[in-house]
Amino acid sequence: MTVNGVTIARADIAREVQHHPASKPVKAWFAAAQALVVRELLLQEARRLEIAVEPLVDDDGRRETDDESLVRQVVEQQVVCPEPDEATCRRYFHQNRQRFRSPDLFGVRHILLAAPPRDVAARAEARRHAEALITQLEANPSLFSALAEAHSACPSRTIGGSLGQISKGQTVPEFEAALANLPVGQPPTAPIETRYGFHVVMVDARSDGEPLPFELVRDRIAEWLRERAHHTAIHQYIAMLASRASISGIAFEGANSPTAT
């Protein structure tokens, strides 16, 4: 594989693969090759522009390599993006109001029947056990605390299974996703399955999130728009470099991260 006559060796691609996890080895290899093409394009452009090597050093004393310095500097100098103005931020806010809400809050109790993710027999038994507990709770919901103390593998068993008030990001995603569909103040009809096992869950209270004012999220919106514009500009810049280059040995499809190592 070559970029303007400069060879990128298969050994270099093999070393780069570790930075590009993928579902199939061939996809990881292609992503690594693309990243090295991008890197070579940027290095060649930095040298053409006669950019001086000025490595950064972090607080721990780690120093950029000369190539890392050139890649960073050519992007900083050549890729310029306008700052998102107030009107742009407000327009994005009004078009995406559902994204800007305080999180829903749930008052939750649970009983964890633990089982390793790959232990099929243990997970089947945990499910059966959880369903049996749900049957008892359907007949008498007041048993929840006692059942949690007797059966739960979670430390919360000592306080009746209570997790207190939780919101998004405080538990695993599969647990959070199921909470929104559970009735409030009633025993569940089925257990929740997570990587930890099966949970018998009671939602004692739910408080829906409220819309956030623009002033509170303006900086977050501006940062997101700034990052999106920068990503687009980098992609366009690398596409321009590629269009002027002679690249052989790969069907180059565009801009991977210019900071790939």
Secondary structure, DSSP 8 states (H G I E B T S, - for coil): -EETTEE--HHHHHHHGGGS--SSHHHHHHHHHHHHHHHHHHHHHHHHTT------B-TT--B--HHHHHHHHHHHHH-------HHHHHHHHHHTGGGSB---EEEEEEEEEE--TT-HHHHHHHHHHHHHHHHHHHH-GGGHHHHHHHH--SGGGGGTTEEEEE-TTSS-HHHHHHHTTS-BSS--SS-EEETTEEEEEEEEEEE---B--HHHHHHHHHHHHHHHHHHHHHHHHHHHHHHHS-EESS---S---TT--
